[in-house]
Amino acid sequence: MALKCGIVGLPNVGKSTLFNCLSNAKAQSANYPFCTIEPNIGTISVPDERLEKLEKLVNPERVMPTTMEIVDIAGLVKGASKGEGLGNQFLANIRETDAIIHVLRCFEDDNIIHVDGSVDPVRDKEVIDIELQLKDLESIDKKLSTMTRAVKSGDKDLIKEYEIAQKIKTTLESGESIRSMEFDEKEQAIVQGMQLITSKPVMYLCNVDESSVKDGNAHVDAVKNAVKDENAEVLIVGAAIEADIMELETYEERQMFQEELGLEEAGVNRLIRTAYSLLKLDTYFTAGVKEVRAWTIQTGMTAPQAAGVIHTDFEKGFIRAEVMKYDDFIEFGSEAAVKEAGKFRVEGKEYIVEDGDVMHFRFNV
């Protein structure tokens, strides 16, 4: 299940620079390729140090990281919901994403003209929010108009959906995004089915200059204050600096540059990890001589559900899962040694897979 994130933002905030940094993230490691599906869509392999350690231990024929799809969504300017800029072109792309990366300009530079004449990330955020809320309002109005007659049938599920849609309409009309609302598990499933943009989790990416890349600045503080009541993450990244790092020829040079800036790792790596946290995703591994591979799952998935990520037949015919913890496998050095230490486990259908589990599935179809 590849994660799909959409990058949104006003013109000249660093959106394309960030996309290009992600497209060159293979520079972080030769094992992590990037490919462009369309001019504004790319698939990047997710960096994971655990894969590299498993590779050294198992020495497989190939290593397969899990992937993340990045969509650079165009057309977001003031009035986009009414057809300004590229208008509705962005809508299909953004609806298909799992999460939104909202890039905000948090740097001053007289050489880069801001579309509204001055740098104010909170104002910029509100411009984009309003456009997305208006689009959702348009969608919910259409839905309500088609449901009005249907709810008269007395169908309890339809009535429940209609009531939720009414609440969403009220929230949107008050200038709030849907993600600020609280839903129980059943309601959340109904909302997901509506494919509304502002129901998606969002990460605010504060694009800063070199001097602010470690600790942020007043613009970043203003963004954090503005979104404190939202279910959102705030990440500080210097897109231009990331671009400079990508241009360095060797891994050692890149590491040295990052250390000089006080950064432990590349911003794009932090971005991907934050996206996983935001979407409540975990990674488990399969490890054999043919292949060491990472698999992405939703946190809380059972062993059969996790097996189904590999192939639906694995879930249908699930018998059991053989499980080692990543730390145990690395510590003891082999499956046999893990078994000898009493750390090897056989789990059934109720087992909840944990991040870092090394698994082998037994199934019958």
C-alpha positions, 0 to 999 in steps of 0.5 A: 500500500504505497503512501500518496501525498499531495504537495500544495501551496501558493506560487513561489513558496518552494513547492517545486523545489521541494518536489525536485529535492524528493525527485533527487532523494536517490542521492541519499542512497543508491538503493533508493530510486525515484521515477517520474510517472507524469511531469508532476508525479513521482514515486520515491523509495522510503529510506529505512536504515533497518533495511540496510542492516537486514541486507548485510545480515541476510545478503539477499539477491535484491532489496525492495524498500517500500514506496511513497508517491508524491504529487505536485498539485498545481492550480492553487491560487486565490479563486482556484475553487471558482476556476482561477489559475488552473482551476479544477485541474488540481481536484482529481489529483488531490482527492486521490492522495492520503495526506496533504503536504502544505508548503508555506513560505517562511523566509524573506528574499527580495529576489523571489516575489511573493504573489501577495506582495509580502511574506505572511505564511498564516495568511497564505495558509488561510488562502489555501484553506478557504479554497479547499473548504469552498471546494468541499462545500460545493461537493457536500451541497451536491451530495445533500441535494441528491440525498434529500429525497432518498432519506425519506425512505427511512433507511437508517444508514442513509439518514446517518450519512445525511446527518453527518453531511449536514454537520460537515456543511455547518463546519465548512460554512464556519470556515473550519476544515473537516479534520477539526471535527470529531467522529467515531469509527463508524462515522469516520468510515462514512466521511472517508467515503465522501472523499472530501479534501479537508478531511485529509490529514495535513502536514505544514511544511515551513520552508525556511532559509539557512539560518532558520533551518535548525530552530525556525524563526518568527514565521514558523512560530506564527504557523505553529500558533495558528495550527495548534488546535488542528490535527496537523504536524509542523515540519521545518525544512529548507528546500533550497538547502536540501537542493544544495545538499543533493548537488554534492557528489558523495554521501560523505560530503552531504553528511558533512554539510548537514552536520555543519547546519546542525542537522542529523538527517536530510529534511526529505527523510524527516518529511517521509517519516512524519508522513508515516506518523501522521497517517498512522503507518507501520513497516514490517519486513520479510527477509530471505535469500531471494529478497529483503523487503519492507511492507507498509501497513496501517497501525493495528493491522492483524497478521492476516491483514498484513499478509494480504498486503503481499497478496490477497491469497495470503490473507484468505488462506492464512494459517500462521505467522512466524515472527521475529522482532527486528532488534532480536534478529540483528542482535542474534544474527540469524533465525536459528539463533533467535529460535535458540534464544527463545525469541522466535514466535508463532502467531495466529489470526489475532496477532497485531503486527508491530513496526519492525516485525520480521515475518514469514507467513504460512498459508494454504489456498 
